[in-house]
Amino acid sequence: MASQEAKQDQPFADIFDEDEAEKSFLLSKPTCIIVLGKPGSGKKTLARKLAQIWKCIFIEALEVIQTNIDEETEYGLKCQELLFKGQSISEELVTKMILRKIESPEVAHFGYILSGFPSLSEEYMTISQQIEKIKSLKLKPDLLINIKCSDYDLWQRTSGQRQHPDSGQIYQRNQWDPNVIEKYKKEKDQHEEENEEDGEQEEETTEDPLMRAEFLHQLVQRPEDFLENAEERVGMYKDIMLHPLEDLMAEQNCHHLIELDGNQPPDDLLVVTKDKACMVSDKTFICCCYCFNKQDELFQALSSYKPIARRYPWRRSRWGQACPVALKEGDIVLGSPDLAVSFLGKMYILSSPEALKTFMLNPRPYLLPPMPLPPCKVLVFGPPFSGRTTICNLIANKYKGKV
């Protein structure tokens, strides 16, 4: 009876525990996606667009190679050395870079969208070994996206691709072939006339300067886009990779498998993928945003800057002005207001650009309980054989410290 009265005394009490919700998010697994399909079906294009929208890490062979070269990592220096000698980068080196990227701190926080793995090359690992590697990943894929396209349509699309040598941009046949462009313009003009009759008007789009007649002769066809080479790659895919991938997709939960029509434009595929993924995924994609205010004005300015919801301004975190990265390392260092970031509706102030970069890659290790735990440093001294080591071990075991 007393408990019922207690409940009635606080009928509007909020049962939502914000700390538990934040802890649950920090412990949750980020969303991970693998995009599959025949060579030239548009896996990379779709994966890149999804990564930009969902703030995931886009992982693909060329992207990983370029990143390692730019950051001058151990693998990046090896790639540079091979390229300077005119040699190709081995499949073993590419695979190791991809797997290291999947295990990186930023992927552990933001998740990944993987394209081009497993690969057709069996120089380093067979198709079965690559699939087993995917199954044994610590961050296993939550979604498999399979782009389906008929062989004939794929051959026609691939053989119709042209590349601009200066920019590296790839253009489809309907972007460079005068006959196809003229046909497209006639259909567009007819469509605009129908819209004018209906009282609708469309905004004029600026034409790509590269598509002017004087630039068309600069487009070249890559060797892999020749019809015979495209047919060979698709045939190899069907011979050695199709059946293992079908077995992998059969093991996947049918609700976490998305199959798309590869003949649709990339933007249409993107819309369909977003709709279906939102239905099967309960993850929330949250990104950090910078603030550029002085300490005294920081929180006052943030109260009206991109609030999470109406009448829900940004708030101070339990860390206050202390740097979470330094606190994790056992030091109390006040952060700089120029290095402040917002995350999960709260403000965190970092002490150095290095700490900011580390926190932005993956903030979870610095926010999970028992953090924030103020460091306590104890000095135990005494004469020899007085039990200093024993007492130190007992104190460290009690308060989870280091001796």
MOJOWO-V396796 format. One record per helix or strand of 2 or more residues. SS is the DSSP state (2 for helix, 1 for strand). FROM is the first residue (numbers start at 1). LEN is the number of residues. If there is no record, write none. Layout:
# MOJOWO-V396796
ss: {SS:SS}
from: {FROM:FROM}
len: {LEN:LEN}
This chain:
# MOJOWO-V396796
ss: {2:2:1:2:1:2:2:2:2:1:2:1:2:1:1:2:2:2:2:1:2:2:2:2:1:2:1:2:1:2:2:1:1:2:2:2}
from: {2:18:33:43:57:61:74:91:105:112:127:143:151:162:170:173:178:209:213:219:223:227:242:254:257:266:289:295:315:324:337:340:346:353:364:388}
len: {8:10:5:12:3:11:11:12:6:4:9:6:9:3:2:4:20:3:4:2:3:14:10:3:5:15:3:8:2:5:3:4:4:9:4:12}
